[in-house]
Amino acid sequence: MPSRRPPDAQPRRILVFEPDAEGHSLEWLQHLSEFVTRQRNDAAIWIAAPQALCDALAQTLSSKAGQRVGVMPLRPHEERLCRHRSLIVAAFARWWTMRRCLRRSGADAGFFLSIDLLSLPLALGLGVGGGPISGILFRPSIHYGALGYYRPTWKEKARDLRKDLLYRLMLHNGHVRSVLSLDPFFPRYAASRYAHGNKVHAVPDPAFPLAQTDQATSGPPRFPPVGRFGLLLFGYLTERKGPLVVLDALRLLPERVANRIAVLFAGRIDPAIRGVMEARRSLLTRERPGLWFKIEDRRLEQTELETLVEQSHIVLAPYQRFVGSSGVLLWAARAGRPLLAQDFGLVGRLIRDHRLGAVADSCDPAALANAIERMVDQGPQSFIDTESAKRFAESRTPDGFAATVLSSLGTSLAA
């Protein structure tokens, strides 16, 4: 299909596509919407997302956003296909749905809030109707050998070979204007490895400025109980985020340590693990009756999470060989709270480089238990350089994120 605009024209209307309603999606769409609303030009964005996400976003938009930000709820069957268990089905469903949404909205360019799955159709040279494409790549892992110790499993080796081929072909696609990476180490690697690697640019993982709220009247009850160190695990809790391994690790703690801590899981529990989590929780209660443990199984508001992070002593990020960045690092760094996280990949590298806390083999309950014991005995704050953490958080702002996203398509909206 021929392009609707001359190739050197600057897009004035951008469609942002996000079929996943969980995790960071709402926060990031808020950043983009608020930034666009403040611009002094006629540029605008459309947001194509599930109905629930559109509704939640609409409640946060200011009255001035009406002419600058539009929402386009996905149809139920589109949402189902875009989140299909088959990654190939999901990939082509997202590509096709973006094409339809671009036609409906009249937007000039398309931005995938997550472009990882699209690497397959884009590697085949497909476009979305003529306009430029950009997106955020969450899971580059082919460069992990350059980040530190990396001994991949055979499955990880096969995954990285597949990614390497898809990235090379995706970047060769003339419709792809740029690819943004939350991993600040990947753009240089891509530029040295791929003929079109200069299309890859770093984008800051954004942190909300601290809200001015009355903590006495917002959020869940005071955490932790007086006299205990509070350990907080928050977000949409799937198995890969490590809640099951944390429950196993807590059972291995010496009783003297278990009696000094309080552990809170704050966030919706993935239904796929709710049953096994309850079984392990019951076992923990029997074996460590002196340990305070609670689950707040719901989506918490931003102000509630800010209160909990500030009240905690240790923020947990025990991912299971997770590839990519994590907003949890920013929440903790911004509040000056030490992390206990995986020693693997980008997360482990950032924590070591910026002295944000402690790392451990979070796939091993015994290693995780040892790290918890060490942090409690030595004092959690001895594991963080608060000035370095502050600089880390301040360098990753919502406006920096939004400006990079919009400029990735060549628009002057971010000027």
C-alpha positions in Angstrom: 0.0 0.0 0.0 1.5 3.4 -0.9 2.4 5.8 1.9 -0.2 8.4 2.9 2.5 11.0 3.4 5.7 12.0 1.7 8.6 10.1 3.2 10.2 13.2 4.7 7.0 14.5 6.3 6.9 14.7 10.1 4.0 12.6 11.6 1.4 14.8 13.3 -0.8 12.0 14.6 0.7 8.9 16.2 -1.1 5.7 17.1 0.3 4.0 20.2 -0.7 0.3 20.4 -0.8 -1.7 23.6 -2.9 -4.9 23.9 -1.7 -5.8 27.4 -3.6 -4.3 30.3 -1.4 -5.4 33.1 2.0 -4.2 34.4 3.5 -0.8 33.4 1.0 -0.1 30.5 -1.2 2.4 32.3 1.7 4.3 33.8 3.5 4.6 30.5 0.4 5.7 28.6 -0.2 8.4 31.3 3.3 9.7 30.7 2.7 10.0 27.0 -0.7 11.5 27.3 0.4 14.1 29.9 3.4 15.1 27.8 1.4 15.5 24.6 -1.2 17.5 26.3 1.4 20.1 27.4 2.9 20.6 23.9 2.2 23.9 22.1 1.4 22.5 18.7 -1.3 20.6 17.0 0.2 17.1 17.2 -1.9 14.3 18.8 -1.8 10.7 19.7 -4.4 7.9 19.5 -4.1 5.0 22.0 -5.4 1.5 20.9 -5.7 -0.7 24.0 -8.1 -3.1 25.8 -11.3 -1.5 27.0 -10.3 -1.8 30.7 -7.0 0.0 30.0 -8.8 2.7 28.0 -11.3 3.3 30.8 -8.6 3.5 33.5 -6.6 5.9 31.3 -9.6 8.1 30.6 -10.1 8.6 34.3 -6.6 10.1 34.6 -6.7 12.5 31.6 -7.0 16.2 32.2 -9.8 18.2 30.7 -7.2 19.7 28.3 -6.4 16.3 26.8 -9.6 16.0 24.7 -8.2 17.4 21.5 -4.7 15.9 21.9 -5.3 12.3 23.1 -7.8 9.8 21.8 -8.6 6.3 23.0 -9.6 3.4 20.7 -10.7 0.3 22.6 -9.7 -3.0 21.0 -12.5 -5.3 20.0 -12.8 -8.4 22.3 -11.7 -10.8 19.6 -8.7 -8.6 18.7 -7.6 -8.5 22.3 -7.9 -12.3 22.6 -5.8 -12.9 19.5 -3.2 -10.3 20.4 -2.7 -12.1 23.7 -2.9 -15.6 22.3 -0.8 -18.3 23.9 0.8 -19.0 20.5 3.4 -16.3 20.1 3.2 -16.6 16.3 -0.6 -16.0 16.4 -0.2 -13.1 18.8 2.6 -11.6 16.7 0.6 -11.5 13.5 -2.6 -10.5 15.3 -0.8 -7.4 16.7 0.6 -6.5 13.3 -2.9 -6.8 11.6 -4.7 -5.0 14.4 -2.2 -2.1 14.2 -3.0 -1.8 10.5 -6.7 -1.6 11.1 -6.3 0.9 13.9 -4.1 3.1 11.8 -6.8 3.2 9.1 -9.6 3.9 11.6 -7.7 6.7 13.4 -6.1 8.3 10.3 -2.8 8.4 12.2 0.4 8.9 10.2 2.7 6.6 12.2 2.5 3.5 14.5 4.3 2.9 17.8 4.2 -0.5 19.6 4.6 0.0 23.3 6.2 -3.5 23.1 7.7 -4.5 19.8 9.3 -7.8 20.8 6.6 -10.1 19.4 6.5 -7.9 16.2 10.1 -8.9 15.4 8.8 -11.9 13.4 6.3 -10.1 11.0 8.7 -7.1 10.7 11.6 -9.5 9.9 9.5 -10.7 7.0 9.5 -7.1 5.6 5.8 -6.4 6.5 4.7 -2.8 7.1 1.5 -1.4 8.5 0.1 0.6 5.6 2.9 2.9 4.6 3.6 5.0 7.7 6.8 4.6 9.8 6.9 2.2 12.7 8.8 2.3 16.0 8.5 0.5 19.3 10.2 -0.5 22.6 12.2 -3.7 22.7 11.9 -5.2 26.2 13.9 -8.4 26.0 17.2 -8.1 24.2 19.5 -10.8 25.6 21.9 -11.7 22.9 24.5 -9.3 24.5 24.3 -10.6 28.0 27.8 -12.2 27.7 29.1 -8.6 27.6 27.2 -7.6 30.8 29.0 -10.0 33.1 29.0 -13.7 33.9 26.5 -15.5 31.6 26.2 -19.2 31.2 23.1 -19.7 29.1 21.1 -22.9 29.1 20.6 -24.7 25.7 17.1 -23.2 25.5 18.6 -19.7 26.1 21.2 -20.3 23.5 18.5 -21.2 21.0 16.4 -18.2 22.0 19.4 -15.9 21.5 20.2 -17.3 18.1 16.6 -16.8 17.0 16.5 -13.2 18.4 19.8 -12.4 16.6 18.4 -13.4 13.2 15.0 -11.6 13.8 16.7 -8.4 15.0 19.0 -8.3 12.0 16.1 -8.7 9.6 13.7 -6.4 11.5 16.2 -3.6 11.5 16.6 -4.1 7.7 12.9 -3.4 7.2 12.5 0.0 5.6 9.2 0.6 7.4 11.0 0.4 10.8 12.1 4.0 11.7 13.7 3.1 15.0 13.7 0.6 17.8 14.0 1.8 21.4 15.7 -0.3 24.1 15.3 -0.1 27.9 18.6 -1.7 28.1 21.2 1.1 27.8 23.9 -1.4 26.8 22.1 -2.9 23.8 22.3 0.1 21.3 26.1 0.1 21.2 26.1 -3.7 20.8 23.5 -3.5 18.0 25.4 -0.7 16.2 28.6 -2.9 16.2 26.8 -6.1 15.0 24.1 -5.1 12.5 24.2 -3.2 9.3 21.2 -1.1 10.4 22.0 -1.2 14.1 22.1 2.6 14.3 18.3 2.4 14.4 18.5 1.2 18.0 18.4 3.9 20.6 18.2 3.9 24.4 15.0 5.0 26.1 14.8 5.7 29.9 12.6 3.5 32.0 10.5 6.3 33.5 9.8 6.9 37.2 6.8 8.9 38.4 7.7 12.0 40.5 6.8 11.4 44.1 3.1 12.3 44.6 2.3 14.8 47.4 -0.1 12.7 49.4 -1.2 12.3 53.0 0.3 9.0 53.9 -1.8 8.8 57.1 -5.0 8.6 55.0 -3.9 6.8 51.8 -3.0 3.2 51.1 -3.2 0.0 53.0 -2.6 -0.2 56.8 0.8 0.8 58.2 3.5 -1.6 57.0 5.5 -3.2 58.5 4.4 -3.8 62.1 6.5 -2.0 64.7 9.8 -3.8 65.5 10.1 -5.7 62.2 12.0 -5.2 58.9 9.5 -4.9 56.1 10.1 -6.9 52.8 7.9 -5.8 50.0 7.2 -7.7 46.7 4.8 -5.7 44.5 3.3 -5.6 41.0 1.3 -8.1 38.9 2.7 -11.3 40.5 3.4 -14.0 38.0 5.7 -17.0 38.6 8.6 -15.3 36.8 8.6 -12.5 39.4 9.6 -15.0 42.0 6.8 -15.1 44.6 6.9 -18.9 44.9 10.7 -19.0 45.4 10.3 -16.3 48.1 7.8 -18.4 50.0 10.2 -21.4 49.8 13.1 -19.1 50.9 11.2 -17.8 53.9 10.7 -21.4 55.2 14.5 -21.8 55.2 15.2 -18.7 57.4 16.5 -19.2 60.9 13.7 -18.6 63.4 15.5 -15.6 64.9 15.4 -13.9 61.4 11.9 -15.0 60.6 10.7 -13.4 63.8 12.2 -10.1 62.9 10.7 -9.6 59.5 7.3 -8.9 57.9 6.7 -9.8 54.2 4.0 -8.3 52.1 3.0 -9.3 48.6 1.1 -6.3 47.1 -0.6 -6.8 43.7 -2.8 -9.0 41.8 -1.9 -12.7 41.8 -1.7 -14.4 38.5 -4.6 -16.9 38.5 -2.3 -19.6 37.1 -0.3 -19.7 40.4 -2.9 -18.7 43.0 -3.6 -22.3 44.1 0.0 -23.3 44.5 0.8 -20.0 46.2 -1.9 -20.6 48.8 -0.6 -24.1 49.4 2.9 -22.8 50.0 1.6 -20.0 52.2 -0.2 -22.5 54.4 3.0 -24.5 54.7 5.0 -21.4 55.6 2.4 -20.5 58.3 2.8 -23.9 60.0 6.6 -24.0 59.8 7.4 -20.3 60.6 4.5 -19.2 62.8 6.6 -16.2 64.1 6.9 -14.7 60.6 4.4 -11.9 59.7 3.2 -12.5 56.1 0.3 -11.0 54.1 -1.0 -10.8 50.5 -2.8 -7.8 49.2 -4.4 -9.4 46.1 -5.5 -6.4 44.1 -4.2 -3.7 41.9 -2.9 -0.9 44.0 -3.0 2.8 43.2 0.3 4.7 42.6 0.0 6.6 45.9 -0.6 3.3 47.8 2.5 1.8 46.2 4.6 4.9 47.0 3.5 4.7 50.7 4.4 1.0 50.9 7.8 1.3 49.2 8.7 4.2 51.5 7.6 2.2 54.6 9.4 -0.9 53.6 13.1 -1.7 54.5 13.8 -4.1 51.5 12.2 -4.2 48.1 12.2 -7.6 46.5 12.8 -8.2 42.8 13.6 -12.0 42.8 13.0 -12.5 39.1 13.6 -16.0 37.6 16.3 -15.3 34.9 14.3 -12.4 33.7 15.5 -10.6 30.6 15.2 -6.9 30.4 14.7 -3.9 32.7 12.3 -3.5 35.6 10.4 -0.4 36.9 10.8 -1.9 40.4 14.4 -0.7 40.4 13.2 2.9 40.0 10.5 2.7 42.6 13.0 1.5 45.1 15.9 3.9 44.1 13.6 6.9 44.2 12.6 6.1 47.8 16.1 5.2 48.8 15.2 1.6 49.7 17.6 -1.3 48.9 16.7 -4.0 46.5 17.2 -7.7 46.8 17.1 -9.0 43.2 18.4 -11.5 40.7 22.1 -11.4 39.9 21.2 -12.2 36.3 21.3 -10.0 33.2 20.5 -6.3 33.0 18.7 -6.1 36.4 21.8 -7.6 38.2 24.2 -5.3 36.2 22.2 -2.1 37.1 22.0 -3.0 40.8 25.8 -3.6 40.9 26.7 -0.5 38.8 24.6 1.9 40.7 24.8 0.2 44.1 21.1 -0.2 44.5 21.1 -3.2 46.9 22.0 -6.8 46.9 21.8 -9.6 44.3 21.6 -13.3 44.6 20.7 -16.4 42.6 17.0 -15.8 43.0 16.2 -19.2 41.4 17.7 -20.9 44.4 15.6 -20.6 47.6 18.7 -21.3 49.8 20.7 -18.5 48.2 17.7 -16.1 48.5 17.3 -17.0 52.2 21.0 -16.4 52.8 20.8 -13.0 51.2 17.7 -12.1 53.4 19.5 -13.2 56.5 22.6 -11.2 55.6 20.6 -8.0 54.9 18.7 -8.3 58.2 21.8 -9.0 60.2 23.9 -6.2 58.7 21.1 -3.7 58.3 19.3 -3.1 55.0 20.5 0.4 54.4 24.1 -0.7 54.4 23.5 -2.3 51.0 22.5 0.8 49.2 24.3 4.0 48.2 21.4 6.5 48.5 23.1 9.2 46.5 23.9 6.9 43.6 20.3 5.6 43.8 19.0 9.1 43.7 21.0 10.0 40.6 19.9 6.7 39.0 16.2 7.6 39.5 16.6 11.3 38.5 18.1 10.4 35.2 15.0 8.5 34.2 12.0 10.8 34.0 8.6 10.6 32.5 9.2 13.5 30.2 12.5 12.0 29.0 10.7 8.8 28.2 7.8 10.5 26.4 10.1 12.8 24.4 12.3 9.8 23.3 9.2 7.8 22.3 7.8 10.6 20.1 11.1 11.6 18.6 11.7 8.0 17.6 9.2 8.5 14.7 10.8 11.7 13.5 8.0 13.9 14.8 8.7 17.4 16.1 6.2 16.8 18.9 9.1 16.3 21.3 10.9 19.5 20.4 
